[in-house]
Amino acid sequence: MRSVVPLKIEMMQTLSLIGQVDANGHLRLDVPTHLPPGDVELVLVINPVASTPARSQAYDFSDLAGRLQWQGDAIAMQRTIRDEW
């Protein structure tokens, strides 16, 4: 028989937050956790946040769109075109 070895389950947390870099170029984080004291591994991804530009009004595409006034049987026309292949 094999002996069962209990697994150590570690709690990994994923945080997403907006930080602020000071005038000296330092980023300071103060994040409360529920972890016991000890070493932790950190993975830090720094992605500059672009200032959000003022939203412009949505473009009106009505001048680019049109309508087809179809006269006839659309299914029959599709079959005719397919038969040409």
PAKOL-93214 format. One record per residue: residue in one letter; x, y, z of N, C-alpha, C in turn; residue number from 1. Coordinates in steps of 0.1 Angstrom, whole numbers, m for minus. Layout:
res, n.X, n.Y, n.Z, ca.X, ca.Y, ca.Z, c.X, c.Y, c.Z, n
A, X, Y, Z, X, Y, Z, X, Y, Z, NUM
...
***
This chain:
res, n.X, n.Y, n.Z, ca.X, ca.Y, ca.Z, c.X, c.Y, c.Z, n
M, 8, m12, 0, 0, 0, 0, 9, 12, 0, 1
R, 4, 23, m7, 11, 36, m7, 6, 44, 5, 2
S, 15, 51, 10, 12, 60, 21, 6, 73, 15, 3
V, m3, 79, 21, m9, 92, 16, m1, 103, 23, 4
V, 4, 112, 14, 11, 124, 19, 2, 136, 18, 5
P, m1, 142, 28, m10, 154, 28, m4, 165, 20, 6
L, m12, 171, 11, m7, 183, 3, m8, 196, 11, 7
K, 2, 204, 9, 2, 217, 15, m6, 226, 5, 8
I, m17, 231, 9, m25, 240, 0, m21, 254, 4, 9
E, m17, 261, m7, m13, 275, m5, m24, 284, m12, 10
M, m27, 295, m5, m37, 304, m11, m30, 315, m19, 11
M, m33, 315, m31, m27, 325, m40, m38, 335, m42, 12
Q, m34, 348, m42, m44, 359, m44, m40, 366, m57, 13
T, m49, 370, m64, m47, 379, m76, m54, 392, m73, 14
L, m46, 403, m73, m51, 416, m71, m50, 425, m83, 15
S, m59, 433, m85, m58, 443, m96, m62, 456, m89, 16
L, m52, 466, m90, m54, 479, m84, m47, 489, m92, 17
I, m50, 501, m89, m44, 513, m95, m35, 519, m85, 18
G, m22, 520, m88, m13, 526, m79, m8, 540, m84, 19
Q, 0, 547, m77, 5, 560, m81, 20, 560, m78, 20
V, 27, 565, m89, 41, 566, m88, 44, 581, m83, 21
D, 53, 582, m73, 56, 595, m68, 66, 603, m76, 22
A, 69, 615, m73, 78, 623, m81, 92, 617, m82, 23
N, 96, 608, m72, 109, 602, m73, 109, 589, m81, 24
G, 97, 585, m87, 96, 573, m95, 94, 561, m86, 25
H, 89, 562, m74, 87, 551, m65, 72, 547, m65, 26
L, 70, 535, m65, 56, 529, m63, 56, 522, m50, 27
R, 47, 526, m41, 46, 520, m28, 32, 513, m27, 28
L, 33, 501, m22, 21, 493, m21, 19, 489, m6, 29
D, 7, 491, m1, 3, 487, 12, m10, 479, 11, 30
V, m8, 466, 10, m19, 457, 7, m22, 448, 19, 31
P, m33, 449, 26, m36, 440, 37, m39, 426, 31, 32
T, m34, 415, 38, m36, 402, 34, m41, 393, 46, 33
H, m45, 382, 43, m49, 372, 54, m38, 361, 54, 34
L, m26, 364, 50, m16, 354, 50, m8, 355, 63, 35
P, m2, 343, 67, 6, 343, 79, 19, 350, 76, 36
P, 26, 355, 87, 39, 361, 85, 49, 351, 78, 37
G, 57, 357, 69, 67, 348, 62, 69, 354, 48, 38
D, 77, 347, 41, 81, 351, 27, 69, 348, 17, 39
V, 67, 356, 8, 58, 354, m3, 64, 358, m16, 40
E, 59, 352, m27, 64, 355, m40, 55, 365, m46, 41
L, 60, 376, m52, 52, 386, m59, 55, 386, m73, 42
V, 44, 388, m81, 46, 390, m96, 39, 403, m98, 43
L, 47, 413, m103, 42, 426, m105, 42, 430, m120, 44
V, 31, 433, m125, 30, 438, m139, 27, 453, m138, 45
I, 35, 461, m144, 33, 475, m144, 29, 479, m158, 46
N, 16, 485, m158, 11, 489, m171, 6, 503, m169, 47
P, 13, 513, m176, 8, 527, m174, m6, 528, m178, 48
V, m14, 536, m170, m28, 539, m173, m28, 551, m182, 49
A, m34, 550, m193, m36, 562, m202, m47, 570, m197, 50
S, m46, 583, m198, m57, 591, m194, m68, 589, m203, 51
T, m80, 588, m198, m92, 585, m207, m96, 598, m215, 52
P, m95, 597, m228, m99, 609, m236, m114, 611, m235, 53
A, m118, 623, m237, m133, 627, m237, m139, 618, m248, 54
R, m150, 612, m245, m157, 604, m255, m164, 613, m265, 55
S, m161, 610, m277, m167, 617, m288, m180, 610, m291, 56
Q, m189, 617, m298, m202, 611, m302, m199, 600, m312, 57
A, m207, 590, m312, m206, 579, m321, m208, 584, m335, 58
Y, m200, 578, m344, m201, 583, m358, m214, 578, m364, 59
D, m220, 586, m372, m233, 583, m379, m230, 576, m392, 60
F, m232, 563, m393, m229, 556, m405, m240, 556, m416, 61
S, m251, 564, m413, m262, 563, m422, m259, 567, m436, 62
D, m249, 576, m438, m246, 580, m451, m238, 569, m459, 63
L, m233, 559, m452, m226, 549, m459, m234, 536, m461, 64
A, m245, 535, m455, m254, 523, m456, m265, 526, m465, 65
G, m270, 515, m471, m281, 517, m480, m290, 504, m479, 66
R, m300, 504, m487, m310, 493, m487, m311, 488, m501, 67
L, m313, 475, m502, m315, 469, m515, m330, 466, m516, 68
Q, m336, 471, m526, m350, 468, m529, m350, 456, m537, 69
W, m351, 444, m531, m350, 431, m538, m364, 428, m544, 70
Q, m363, 425, m557, m375, 421, m564, m372, 406, m569, 71
G, m378, 397, m564, m376, 383, m568, m374, 374, m557, 72
D, m371, 361, m560, m369, 350, m550, m354, 350, m547, 73
A, m351, 354, m535, m337, 354, m531, m331, 340, m530, 74
I, m338, 330, m526, m333, 316, m525, m330, 311, m539, 75
A, m339, 313, m548, m337, 309, m562, m324, 315, m568, 76
M, m322, 328, m565, m310, 335, m570, m298, 329, m564, 77
Q, m298, 326, m551, m286, 320, m544, m283, 306, m551, 78
R, m293, 298, m553, m291, 285, m559, m285, 287, m573, 79
T, m290, 296, m581, m285, 299, m594, m270, 302, m594, 80
I, m267, 311, m584, m253, 315, m583, m244, 304, m579, 81
R, m249, 296, m570, m241, 284, m565, m239, 274, m576, 82
D, m249, 272, m584, m248, 263, m595, m237, 267, m605, 83
E, m234, 280, m606, m224, 284, m615, m210, 280, m611, 84
W, m208, 276, m598, m195, 272, m593, m192, 258, m597, 85
***
